[in-house]
């Protein structure tokens, strides 16, 4: 089937090339055929029904009845001059991206990791409509420079995995929890980041940091703070970390927690994606900017208060101003 399609495309290209070489004689001949078709149809309509006349003319010229009626309408509205074949070239020629715009797109991709749709929308909004580039063009540009990535899941349907989407219909029906530990934010100091996100609205409920590793008591304390502001959740989805499978956390909820499948973090994908967004759009950019200004690779946040203040400001932006691709960019 593919070979036949390729043969047909090749034949069409050869025919188009031949027509281009003899464009003027070809256009005149097509124009004459269309005029004869319209005259024949109008003459037959005098003693036949329109359907019968269109069928006879279509059979004679080897086309469809709708095409016969179309050329008749064109001749009636625009005259016989409208039957002259026109160029199918676009009115606006295809614009090539400038080197500055290519550099800007590549820079945004490397700094934020955004996809093609978000990059295209951001360029249009920030330039107030002056930069108009489609997401397909951005995607082709990123693919040419090998800046796209293909995610290969460690397990799939072939391994017998039964996929289940954790979609919810109302707020507080399910919360996603996850932690991220790093020594890069405050050099030489181990810091734990806890995030809580609502599964229905993608609303970031909490981003809280602490010194050292987290424990179950701190997790319960943060959940109490979050529940006092937004209400208690009906269910919690976490990974299989020791702090989340502790009995103290389960006692706070009053029912068993939902845990991701072993060695399959995609189960808690909303939390993983939220952490990745925090790193790309907030912490990594802020640390890189401070290192660039200081000229030192070890420069970052000075203390936990400064780090928490940066996270609070970014969370306000995320919840109120940032567009969400999973919610049709609302």
N, C-alpha and C positions, 0 to 999 in steps of 0.2 A: 504493500500500500504506500509506504514511504517512497519507494523507488518510482512508482507511477506518479506520485505527486511531484517528485523532483524532475521527472521527465516533462511533465506538463508545464512546470515553471520554466524549465529551460526552453521549451518550445515557445512559450509566451514571450520570453526575453528576446529570442531570435526574431519573432514577428514584430515586436516593438522596435527592435533595431532597424529592421527593414522599413518600417513605416517612417522612422526618423530620417532615414536616408532619402526617402521619396515623400517628404511630408506634404508638399504643396499638391502634387498630383493626387495623392491619397485623399487629402481633405476635399478636393474638388469632386472626386468620385463618390465619396461618402455623401457629400451634399446633394449630388444629383440623385443618388439612390433614395435618400430621404424625401426629396421633392416628389419623385415618382411614386413613392409609397403613399404620401399624403394625398396626391391627386387621384391615385387609384382607389383609395379608401373613400374619398369624398364622392367620386363618381358611382361607386357601388352602393353607397348609402341612398342614392336616389331611387333605386328599385329593390333594395334588400334591407332587411333589418340591420341595425348597427352591429349586433353580435355576429351575424352571418358574414357581413362585409368584413369585419375585423378578422374573423377566422380565415376567410379566403385570402386576404392580403398577407396575413402572417404566414400562411402556408406557402404562398408564392415567394416571399422574400426570406423565408427561413428565420423568423423571429417570433416573439410572443405577441399576443393581442394587446397586452398592456403597453408594449412599446409603440405599437401602431397608434393607439389612442394618445399616448404621450406626445409623439411628434405632431399629431394633429392639433393638440392643445397649444403646443409651442408655436406652430405656424399661425394659429388664430390669434394668440396674444402678442407675439413679437414679430409676426410677418415671416416670410420665407428666409430672411436673413438670420433668424434665430435657429435655423436648421444647420447652419454652418458649424462643423466640429470645432470645439474650443479646447484650449490647452488645459490639462488637468493639474498643472503645476500649482502649488499653493500660492495664494495672493501674497502672503508674507513669507519670504524665504527663510529657511531654517537658520536660526542664529547659532553661532558657535560661542561656547563659553570663553570668556577672557581668562588670561592667566591669573589675574587677581581674584576672580570669582572661584576658579579652580582651587587656588591656594586657600581661600577662605573656607570652602566646603571641606577640604581635607583637614584643615586645622580644627574645625568644629568637630569633625568625626574623631580625630585623635584625642582631643581634650575631653569630650563629653561621651563619646561612644554612641551618640544618637543614631537612629535609623534614618533612612532616606526621607520618609514622610515628615518626620519632625524637623529635619534640617530644612526641607523646602518650605514648610510653614513658618519656621522661625525667621528665615531669610526674608520672606514676604512681609512679615509683621514688623520686623526691626527696620526694614527699609521703607515701610509704609507703601508697599506695592511697587516700588521702583525695580526691585529684583524679582522677576517672575521666572522661576525655573521649576519644572515638574519633578515629582519625586522619582519618576522613572529615569529621568536624565541624571539625577543625583545618584541613583542606585547604579546606573551603568558606569558613571564616573568612578564610584567607589570600587566597583568590581574590576574595572580596568587596572586600578592601582592596587588591587588585592587587599582592600581594606574591609571586605565583607568576611564574615565568618560563618561557618556551617556548624551548627550544634548537633553533635552526635550523642544521643542519649545512651547511657550505659546499658539500659534495658529497654525493650520495646515489645510490641505485640508478638513478635516471633518468640520471645522468651516467656510468653504466657501472661504478661502483665495486663491486668484489667484496668484500663484508664477510667478515672472518675474526676470530673471537673468540680472543684470546690466552689461552685457558684451559689450565691445566696440571694434572697429576695428582699431582705430588710436589714437595716443597721443592727449591730450588736448580736446578730445571729451567729457569727463566727469571727473570732479574732485570730490573727496570725502573730506568733511570737518567734523571735530569733535573736541570737547574740553574735557579735563580732568582736574578736580580741586582736589587738594590734599594739605594737610598740613604736609605730611610726608617727603617730599623732603628737605624742610627747616623748621625745627621744630618750631611750633608756628606761622608760616607765611602761609597765604593762597596764593597758586600759581596756575595759570591757564596755561595749556599746549594746544596749538593749533597745529593740524596736518593737512596737505594737501597731498593727495596721488592721483596719476593718475590711473584711472580705467583700462586703457588698459595695461600699462607696469608695474603696481604696483610700480612705481618709487616714492620714498618719496620726494615730492617737498619742504616740509617745516616742521620743528618742532621748534616752537617758544614759549617761556614762558614769563610771565609777572606777576607783583604783583597783588594780588586781583583778582576780577572777570573780565571777558572780557566784552566788549561792542561792539556795531555795528561799531563805528568809528574805533576801533582797528582792527576789522575783515577786514574792507575795506582797511585799511592801509597795513595789511599783504597780502591781495590779490593783491594789487597794486605792492608790492615788488616781490611777486611770479610771477605775470604776466610779469613784466619787465625782468625777467630772463628766463622764459620758454614760454612766450606767453599767450594770453588770452584764457580761456576755452570756450567751446561752451555751457556747462551746469554745474551746481553745484548741488550736492546731499548732504543734511544735515539732521539732525534731526529737531524736532519741538521746539528747544530752542528759547527763546525770542531774543537772539542776531542774530539768523539766519533767523528768519521770519520778521526781521525789514525791513522797506521799503528802508532804505539806502543801504543795501546789494543788494536788488533786482534792485535798480536803477544803481548800479555799473555794474551789469551783463547785464542789458538792456532787460531782459526777466524774467519771473517767475522762481523761484528756484524749484528744485525737493526736496520733503521732504519725509522722511520715514513714514510708516504707524504708527498711534498712538499705543503706547505700543508694538511696534514690532521693536526693534533695528536691527534685522537681515536684514532689508532693506538696511541699511548703514553698511553692514557686513565688507566690506574691511577696512573702517575706524576703526571700533571696533576691528578688528583683528590686525590692525597696532598698535593701542594704547596698546593692550595686549602684543604684541611683544616688544614694547618699555619698558614696565614695567618689563617683565620677563627677557629680555636679556640685559637691560641697567640700568634703574633706581633702580629697586629692588635689583639687584646684587651689584650695586655700594654702595647703602645705607647699605646693609647687610655687605659688606666688611669693610666699614668704622666703623660700629658699632662693628664688631669683633675686629678690630685693637685697637679701643679706649676702648673697654670693657664697653660701655655705650649704652643703647637702644635709647637714644635721639640724638645720633650723626648722622649727615647727611651733606648735602651741606651747605656751610657757606653763600653764597650769590647767587644772580641770575646769575651773570657772570660765576661763576664756573659751575652752573647747565646747562647754555646754551652751554658752551664749551664742556661739556660731551655729550650733545645731538648732537652737530654738528659732533663730532668725530664718534659717533655711526651711524649717518645718512650716513656719507661717507662710512663706512663699509657696511651698509645695501644696499646701491645703487650699490656698485662696487664689493663686495666680497661675500656677503651672498647669498646662494642659495635659490631659491623661489620654494616651492612645487607646488604652483598654476601655475608655468611656467615650469613644468617638471624639476625642480631643475637646472634651468639655473642661 
